[in-house]
Amino acid sequence: MKVLLINGSPHERGCTYTALSLVAKVLEEKGIETEIFHIGNGSVGGCTVCGFCSQNDKCSIRDSVNSALDKIKEADGFVFGSPVYYSSPNGSMVGFMDRLFRVGEKDLKHKPAAVVVSTRRAGSTATIEVLNKYPTYNEMPLINGDYWPGVHGNTPEEVTQDLEGVYTMEKLGENMAWILNCIELGKKAGVTPPETEKSIWTNFIR
């Protein structure tokens, strides 16, 4: 089993990375392989609705989204991490998530996911709410710790001093490992995910 942790911060080894590393450490201790994927420090644009992905299973915009698409096929669970910018995920992470979930929908569906955020002081719960909408929309079980999944601090060193935040990250890792093991046992017993049916779309125009 493998969990892919997405670092949406422009800083490859900053506070968001530190939070993800705390989760990854627990998962590794539970025998689950992990990989932290950095979306990069360049601008990641949003979806342009060009239709390219419907024919190619790739995005027409050549950046870290396409690199992540290859990795999500091998992953059994995900943790999406972002810093807090103006009480929301940073712009590149929103663009990344919009396009990843549009192109990689079938490879993400029904796999457990968690979100974590890093903030200096406030805005964490609003950011968590935005990020949670992606896996919720795609029928992915949400995993949490025992409190809002965020850490506080302005540097990686300060994050490690946020004892409650550290504990919450560790608890999240334990819960993710538990759910992944439950799913694995279910597969061995013949339990399969629900079949995906064609969505019914309405635009409320009468």
N, C-alpha and C positions, 0 to 999 in steps of 0.2 A: 504494500500500500504506500501511496505517496501523496503528500500535500504540497501544493504550489502556493507560496506566499507572495503576493504582489506588493511591491514597494512603490507606492505612487508619489513619493516625495522626490523633488529634484536633487536632494542630497542622498547619495547612494548609501552612506553609512551614518545617517543622522538619527534623529529621535524616532521616526517611524520605523526605520530599520531595527533600532534597538527593541522596540515593542514587538516586532515580528520575530526577532531572534529569541525573545523570551518564550514565545509560543512554540517556535521550532525546537528549542531545547527540550521541552517537555515531550513533544511528539517523538523526537529521536530517542529519548529515554524509554518510550513506550514501544519502540521497535518500528516506528513509521518513518519512512524516508521523507526528507524535506528539501525544498529548493526555494531560495528567495530570489525572485525575478524583479529587477529594477526597470521601470519603464523609461528611464533615461532623464537627462536634465535639459533636453530640448523641448520645444513646444509640440505637444501631441494634439492635433486638431480633432474636431468633432466630425460626426458623420455628415456627408454631403448628399446622402440618398441618391447616389449615382446608379445603383443597381448592379454594380460590378460583382459584388459578393454573391449574389443569387446565382450567378453562372460559374463562379470560380472558387468558392470557398476560401477566398482571400479578400483582403481589403485593397482597394486601388491606391490608397495612401500608404506609401512605403515607410513604415516606422516600426516601433516596438510592438504594435498590435499584432502584426503578422508573425513576429518572432514568438509571441505568447501563444498564438493559435496552435502552433506545433506542440507546445508544452501542455496545454490543457487536455489534450487527448490522452496523455499518459497519467494525468493526475486523478486521484480519487476524491480529493477534497481541496478546498481553497480558503485562503485568508486574504482579504483585500484590505490594505492599509493605506491611509492617507493622512497628511497633516491637515490642520484646520486653517483655512484661509477665509476670513470674513464669514465665519460660522457656516462654512460649507467645505466640501473637498476642494483641493486646488484644481484649477482649470484643466490642466493636462490630465489629471486623473479622471475627471468627468468625461473628457473626450475619449480617453482610453476605454473606460467602462462602456460608454455608449456604443462604441464600435466593436469591442470584444464580445459583448452580449448579442449584438446584431449578427455578427458573422459566425461566432462560435456557439450559438444557442444550443445546438444538438449535442455538443461535446460537454456542455456545462450542466444540462438539465438533469435534475434528480440527484446531483452530487451535493453533499453537505458543504456549506459555506459559512464563513464568519467574516465580520469586519472589525477592524481596530483603527483607532484614530489617535493622533498625537497633537496635543495642544499646549500652548504656554499657560493659558489660564481658563478660557471659556470657549463656548461654541461647539463643544464635543457632541452633545446629544443631537443638535441640529445636523451635524455632519454625519453622524451614525444613521440618522433617519434617511438621508439622501442615499447613502451607500446600501442600506438594507433593501431599498426598493429593487435593486438589480436582481439579486438572487430570489427575492420574493416573487417577482414577475415571472421568473424562469423555473418555478416549481422546485427550488433548491431548499432543503431543510436548513434553517438558520441555527447556528451554534453560538452559545454565549458563555460567559463566565458567570459570576454571581453578582455582577454589577455592570454598569455601562462600560463597554469594552474600550477604554481609553487610558492613556497615560498622560501625565503632566510633566512639563519641564522644557527648558529652553536649550538644553544640551543633552547629549546621550548620558552624561554623568548625572545630570539632574533627574533624568527619567528613572535611573536605577535607584534614586533616593525616594521616589514615589512608591512607598511600600505597598499601598493599597492597589495602585496601578499594576505593579509587578505581580502581585498575587492574582489579580484579575486575569492577566495574560496567562499565567501558569494554569489557572483554573480552566480557562478557555481551551488551552492545549489538552488538558485532561478530558474535557467533555468531547472535543473533536476526536480524540483517540477512541473514546468509548463508543461514539456513534459509528465511526468507521469499522470498528470490530463487530458491532451489531449488524451492520449492513453486510459485512463479509460472511458472517455466520448465516444470515438470511439467504444469501446467494447459494450457499452450500446446501441449504434446506429447500431450495427451489423457489424461494420468494423473489419475484422480479418486480422492477418498477412498473407503475401504471403505464399503459400504452398512451403514446402521445397522439391525440386526435387533432384534426384540422380545427383551428380556432374559428369562432364565429365573430365576425366584425360587424359592428353597426356604428353609424356616424350620427345617429339621432336626428337626421334630416327627414322631415315628413313631407 
